[in-house]
Amino acid sequence: MKKGFTLIELLAVIVILAIIALIASPIVVGLIEDSNRQAAERSTEAVVNAAKTRYALSQMNPTEYSLVTDASLIDVDNPPTSGTIAYGTTGQITLSNVIIGNYSCAYTAAAKATCTKQ
């Protein structure tokens, strides 16, 4: 008697593995997408923190530090390629049209950082 697997048994295993892959792949893709969006949101918050620091420095020494309104000029680990920074009279920061990777992000004190895929 020969030992081994029949063709039907091998096909059954391949079909089962394919079904598992079909179920798992959207979950994995969703997790990757969520982590990329969260990374863009954290980068947006880093830009806000840098802008707050710049605002404080400009209040202490306005001749040496001017306010930066172009978000792409802020030096952070994952810098935006474009966007605008607006400063309120009491130091609140608003970001709009900030592009980080494939995401368009915004920041307000009430809504915090929100990013959507372009």
N, CA and C of each residue as an Amber inpcrd file, in Angstrom:
protein
   354
   0.8310000  -1.1630000   0.0000000   0.0000000   0.0000000   0.0000000
   0.8890000   1.2440000   0.0000000   0.5510000   2.2020000  -0.8760000
   1.3280000   3.4220000  -0.9750000   0.8980000   4.4070000   0.0960000
   1.8900000   5.1250000   0.6160000   1.5920000   6.1580000   1.5990000
   1.6310000   7.5050000   0.8980000   0.8010000   8.4640000   1.3610000
   0.7850000   9.7930000   0.7760000  -0.6330000  10.3350000   0.7470000
  -0.7510000  11.4940000   0.1430000  -2.0450000  12.1620000   0.0720000
  -2.6170000  12.0160000  -1.3330000  -3.9150000  11.9310000  -1.3940000
  -4.5590000  11.8920000  -2.7020000  -4.7160000  13.3110000  -3.2150000
  -4.9930000  13.4220000  -4.4730000  -5.1940000  14.7310000  -5.0950000
  -6.3850000  15.4540000  -4.4700000  -7.4150000  14.7370000  -4.1420000
  -8.6010000  15.3330000  -3.5170000  -8.2580000  15.9180000  -2.1460000
  -7.4740000  15.2040000  -1.3750000  -7.0810000  15.7110000  -0.0630000
  -6.2430000  16.9800000  -0.1960000  -5.3200000  17.0100000  -1.1440000
  -4.5020000  18.2060000  -1.3630000  -5.3580000  19.3830000  -1.8200000
  -6.2970000  19.1370000  -2.7160000  -7.1920000  20.2020000  -3.1730000
  -8.0570000  20.7380000  -2.0210000  -8.4980000  19.8510000  -1.1600000
  -9.3090000  20.2800000  -0.0260000  -8.5130000  21.1980000   0.8980000
  -7.2610000  20.8560000   1.1430000  -6.4110000  21.7050000   1.9850000
  -6.1830000  23.0590000   1.3190000  -5.9340000  23.0680000   0.0190000
  -5.7170000  24.3280000  -0.6990000  -6.9670000  25.1930000  -0.6570000
  -8.1270000  24.6030000  -0.8270000  -9.3940000  25.3580000  -0.7670000
  -9.5980000  25.9420000   0.6270000  -9.3360000  25.1880000   1.6430000
  -9.4930000  25.6820000   3.0190000  -8.5310000  26.8470000   3.2760000
  -7.2850000  26.7140000   2.8400000  -6.3170000  27.8070000   3.0150000
  -6.7350000  29.0500000   2.2340000  -7.2890000  28.8680000   1.0460000
  -7.7580000  30.0090000   0.2530000  -8.9170000  30.7150000   0.9470000
  -9.8100000  29.9720000   1.5280000 -10.9410000  30.5730000   2.2530000
 -10.4390000  31.3660000   3.4590000  -9.4900000  30.8140000   4.1870000
  -8.9130000  31.5220000   5.3330000  -8.2380000  32.8070000   4.8720000
  -7.4950000  32.7510000   3.7630000  -6.8290000  33.9480000   3.2450000
  -7.8460000  35.0000000   2.8140000  -8.9470000  34.5830000   2.1900000
  -9.9820000  35.5290000   1.7740000 -10.6510000  36.2090000   2.9700000
 -10.7820000  35.4840000   4.0450000 -11.3930000  36.0660000   5.2480000
 -10.4110000  37.0010000   5.9510000  -9.1540000  36.6180000   6.0230000
  -8.1650000  37.3760000   6.8000000  -7.6370000  38.6080000   6.0770000
  -7.5520000  38.5870000   4.7570000  -6.9120000  39.7000000   4.0440000
  -7.6140000  41.0420000   4.2230000  -8.9540000  41.1430000   4.1870000
  -9.5660000  42.4520000   4.4370000  -9.3060000  42.9700000   5.8560000
  -9.2090000  42.0740000   6.7970000  -8.9340000  42.4730000   8.1740000
  -7.5320000  43.0670000   8.2660000  -6.5690000  42.4080000   7.6470000
  -5.1860000  42.8870000   7.6730000  -5.0730000  44.2240000   6.9500000
  -5.7120000  44.3460000   5.7890000  -5.6780000  45.6050000   5.0360000
  -6.3070000  46.7260000   5.8540000  -7.3990000  46.4380000   6.5390000
  -8.0460000  47.4360000   7.3950000  -7.1560000  47.8840000   8.5400000
  -6.4360000  46.9460000   9.1340000  -5.5230000  47.2960000  10.2210000
  -4.3790000  48.1740000   9.7200000  -3.8630000  47.8640000   8.5500000
  -2.7860000  48.6720000   7.9860000  -3.2840000  50.0740000   7.6810000
  -4.4740000  50.1850000   7.1060000  -5.0510000  51.4930000   6.7850000
  -5.2780000  52.3200000   8.0560000  -5.8060000  51.6830000   9.0950000
  -6.0230000  52.3920000  10.3610000  -4.7150000  52.8760000  10.9650000
  -3.6890000  52.0530000  10.9160000  -2.4060000  52.4650000  11.4990000
  -1.7810000  53.6070000  10.7000000  -1.9310000  53.6020000   9.3780000
  -1.4150000  54.7110000   8.5650000  -2.1520000  56.0130000   8.8650000
  -3.4740000  55.9360000   9.0260000  -4.2600000  57.1270000   9.3550000
  -3.8740000  57.6570000  10.7350000  -3.7100000  56.7640000  11.6960000
  -3.3180000  57.1880000  13.0380000  -1.9270000  57.8060000  13.0380000
  -1.0230000  57.2920000  12.2230000   0.3130000  57.8810000  12.1180000
   0.2310000  59.2930000  11.5550000  -0.6290000  59.5070000  10.5600000
  -0.8110000  60.8480000  10.0050000  -1.4110000  61.7850000  11.0580000
  -2.3460000  61.2870000  11.8600000  -2.9320000  62.1120000  12.9260000
  -1.8790000  62.4740000  13.9690000  -1.0150000  61.5290000  14.3440000
   0.0450000  61.8260000  15.3150000   1.0260000  62.8400000  14.7270000
   1.3200000  62.7380000  13.4500000   2.2090000  63.7150000  12.8140000
   1.5620000  65.0960000  12.8040000   0.2650000  65.1440000  12.5850000
  -0.4610000  66.4200000  12.6220000  -0.3720000  67.0270000  14.0210000
  -0.5300000  66.2070000  15.0300000  -0.4100000  66.7030000  16.4030000
   1.0090000  67.1760000  16.7030000   2.0110000  66.5260000  16.1080000
   3.3930000  66.9790000  16.2820000   3.5880000  68.3480000  15.6470000
   2.9690000  68.5800000  14.4970000   3.0370000  69.8940000  13.8510000
   2.3850000  70.9410000  14.7470000   1.2540000  70.6040000  15.3550000
   0.5670000  71.5400000  16.2580000   1.4520000  71.8650000  17.4490000
   2.0760000  70.8650000  18.0420000   2.9490000  71.1100000  19.1960000
   4.1360000  71.9880000  18.8150000   4.6980000  71.7500000  17.6300000
   5.8060000  72.5920000  17.1680000   5.3250000  74.0230000  16.9190000
   4.1260000  74.1720000  16.3800000   3.5720000  75.5130000  16.1280000
   3.2820000  76.2250000  17.4480000   2.8230000  75.4900000  18.4570000
   2.5900000  76.0950000  19.7790000   3.9080000  76.5920000  20.3780000
   4.9480000  75.7900000  20.2190000   6.2670000  76.2050000  20.7090000
   6.7260000  77.4570000  19.9810000   6.5280000  77.4790000  18.6720000
   6.9230000  78.6520000  17.8800000   6.1230000  79.8820000  18.2970000
   4.8450000  79.6960000  18.5960000   4.0050000  80.8070000  19.0500000
   4.5370000  81.3680000  20.3710000   4.8670000  80.4660000  21.3070000
   5.3850000  80.9060000  22.6050000   6.7050000  81.6560000  22.4410000
   7.5700000  81.1470000  21.5800000   8.8460000  81.8300000  21.3390000
   8.6290000  83.2020000  20.7100000   7.6730000  83.2990000  19.8020000
   7.4190000  84.5930000  19.1470000   6.8270000  85.6050000  20.1300000
   6.1210000  85.1200000  21.1450000   5.5780000  86.0260000  22.1500000
   6.6730000  86.5300000  23.0940000   7.6600000  85.6720000  23.3470000
   8.7550000  86.0650000  24.2370000   9.7870000  86.9270000  23.5280000
  10.0490000  86.6230000  22.2640000  11.0850000  87.3410000  21.5280000
  10.6320000  87.5290000  20.0750000   9.7490000  88.5060000  19.8130000
   9.1850000  88.6660000  18.4670000  10.1960000  89.0830000  17.4100000
  11.3080000  89.6840000  17.8010000  12.2900000  90.0870000  16.7890000
  13.0780000  88.8960000  16.2500000  13.2470000  87.8660000  17.0760000
  14.0140000  86.7030000  16.6440000  13.1400000  85.6010000  16.0580000
  11.9080000  85.4660000  16.5490000  11.0290000  84.3840000  16.1090000
   9.7600000  84.9670000  15.5060000   9.5110000  84.6060000  14.2660000
   8.2560000  85.0130000  13.6410000   7.3360000  83.7930000  13.5600000
   6.0620000  84.0380000  13.4070000   5.1090000  82.9390000  13.3050000
   5.2120000  82.2910000  11.9210000   5.1640000  80.9790000  11.9110000
   5.2110000  80.2160000  10.6690000   3.7780000  79.8560000  10.2970000
   3.3660000  80.2230000   9.0860000   2.0080000  79.8960000   8.6470000
   1.9730000  78.7660000   7.6240000   3.1190000  78.3550000   7.1220000
   3.2020000  77.2470000   6.1690000   3.5880000  75.9880000   6.9380000
   2.6840000  75.0200000   6.9860000   2.9190000  73.8090000   7.7740000
   4.1030000  72.9980000   7.2670000   4.4320000  73.1160000   5.9960000
   5.5520000  72.3320000   5.4700000   6.9020000  72.8240000   5.9940000
   6.9370000  74.0040000   6.6140000   8.1810000  74.5340000   7.1740000
   8.4420000  74.0480000   8.5960000   7.4630000  73.3740000   9.1880000
   7.6220000  72.8580000  10.5490000   8.4900000  71.6080000  10.4980000
   9.4890000  71.5500000  11.3540000  10.4420000  70.4460000  11.3760000
   9.9720000  69.3710000  12.3560000   9.3570000  68.3160000  11.8270000
   8.9520000  67.1530000  12.6180000   9.4210000  65.9090000  11.8760000
   9.2830000  64.7350000  12.5110000   9.7630000  63.4880000  11.9120000
   9.0940000  63.1730000  10.5770000   7.7940000  63.3570000  10.4840000
   7.0430000  63.0740000   9.2590000   6.3880000  64.3780000   8.8120000
   7.1540000  65.2790000   8.1860000   6.6310000  66.6130000   7.9100000
   5.5680000  66.6160000   6.8150000   4.6200000  67.5340000   6.9050000
   3.6260000  67.6670000   5.8430000   4.2550000  68.2870000   4.5980000
   3.6410000  68.0250000   3.4510000   4.1280000  68.6270000   2.2090000
   3.4540000  69.9640000   1.9450000   2.3160000  70.2090000   2.5950000
   1.6440000  71.5010000   2.4640000   0.6590000  71.6530000   3.6080000
   0.0760000  72.8320000   3.6910000  -0.9120000  73.1080000   4.7300000
  -0.6960000  74.4770000   5.3330000  -1.7220000  74.9730000   6.0040000
  -1.6290000  76.2940000   6.6140000  -1.8640000  76.1990000   8.1150000
  -1.1990000  77.1000000   8.8120000  -1.3270000  77.2050000  10.2630000
  -1.9310000  78.5720000  10.5620000  -2.9760000  78.5690000  11.3720000
  -3.5810000  79.8240000  11.8080000  -3.4710000  79.9010000  13.3290000
  -3.1160000  81.0940000  13.8090000  -2.9460000  81.3150000  15.2460000
  -4.0790000  82.1960000  15.7440000  -4.7280000  81.7750000  16.8380000
  -5.7470000  82.6040000  17.4550000  -5.1200000  83.6360000  18.3710000
  -5.9290000  84.5290000  18.8560000  -5.4140000  85.6110000  19.6990000
  -4.9050000  85.1060000  21.0480000  -5.4000000  83.9630000  21.4850000
  -4.9460000  83.4210000  22.7700000  -4.0250000  82.2210000  22.5950000
  -3.4820000  82.0480000  21.3920000  -2.5180000  80.9890000  21.1540000
  -3.0920000  79.6830000  20.6400000  -4.4090000  79.6070000  20.4140000
  -4.9550000  78.3630000  19.8720000  -4.5130000  78.2000000  18.4130000
  -4.2620000  76.9780000  18.0430000  -3.7230000  76.6590000  16.7270000
  -4.7940000  75.9410000  15.9090000  -4.8930000  76.3120000  14.6340000
  -5.7750000  75.6200000  13.6960000  -4.9620000  75.2670000  12.4590000
  -5.0190000  74.0060000  12.0700000  -4.3580000  73.5620000  10.8460000
  -5.4240000  73.2190000   9.8120000  -5.1410000  73.5450000   8.5590000
  -6.0610000  73.1650000   7.4890000  -5.2740000  72.7620000   6.2550000
  -5.8650000  71.8610000   5.4880000  -5.2790000  71.3820000   4.2300000
  -3.8630000  70.8450000   4.4070000  -3.6080000  70.1810000   5.5010000
  -2.2860000  69.6160000   5.7620000  -2.2070000  68.2570000   5.0590000
  -1.2180000  68.1080000   4.1900000  -1.0450000  66.8660000   3.4550000
   0.1470000  66.1150000   4.0470000  -0.1370000  64.9260000   4.5790000
   0.8980000  64.0540000   5.1310000   0.7340000  62.7050000   4.4520000
   1.6750000  62.3730000   3.6010000   1.5710000  61.1250000   2.8340000
   0.3560000  61.1680000   1.9260000  -0.5190000  60.1770000   2.0610000
  -1.7440000  60.1060000   1.2590000  -2.9530000  60.6490000   2.0110000
  -2.7250000  61.4140000   3.0640000  -3.8180000  61.8710000   3.9100000
  -3.9150000  63.3910000   3.9230000  -5.1340000  63.8590000   3.9690000
  -5.4140000  65.2750000   4.1440000  -5.8890000  65.4400000   5.5870000
  -5.1880000  66.2680000   6.3330000  -5.4530000  66.3760000   7.7640000
  -5.8310000  67.8030000   8.1490000  -6.5210000  67.9020000   9.2550000
  -6.8880000  69.1950000   9.8270000  -6.7980000  69.0710000  11.3410000
  -6.7100000  70.2250000  11.9990000  -6.6520000  70.2350000  13.4580000
  -7.3570000  71.4700000  13.9680000  -8.2360000  71.2760000  14.9100000
  -8.8010000  72.3630000  15.7040000  -8.7560000  71.9120000  17.1580000
  -8.7880000  72.8610000  18.0610000  -8.7190000  72.5110000  19.4730000
  -9.9100000  71.6620000  19.8840000 -11.0650000  71.9000000  19.2710000
 -12.2720000  71.1480000  19.6390000 -12.2650000  69.7440000  19.0420000
 -11.8540000  69.6040000  17.7990000 -11.9480000  68.3090000  17.1110000
 -10.6440000  67.5220000  17.1400000  -9.5620000  68.1380000  17.5600000
  -8.2290000  67.5190000  17.5320000  -7.8550000  67.1860000  16.0930000
  -6.9430000  66.2500000  15.8960000  -6.4590000  65.9190000  14.5510000
  -7.3980000  64.9160000  13.8840000  -7.7750000  65.2330000  12.6510000
  -8.5700000  64.3000000  11.8470000  -7.9280000  64.2010000  10.4780000
  -7.8010000  62.9810000   9.9830000  -7.1890000  62.7630000   8.6770000
  -8.0850000  61.8580000   7.8410000  -8.1590000  62.1810000   6.5580000
  -8.8880000  61.3590000   5.6170000  -7.9950000  61.0510000   4.4330000
  -8.1650000  59.8730000   3.8760000  -7.3430000  59.4790000   2.7340000
  -7.7630000  60.2760000   1.5170000  -6.7760000  60.7210000   0.7570000
  -7.0620000  61.5170000  -0.4440000  -7.5510000  60.6380000  -1.5550000
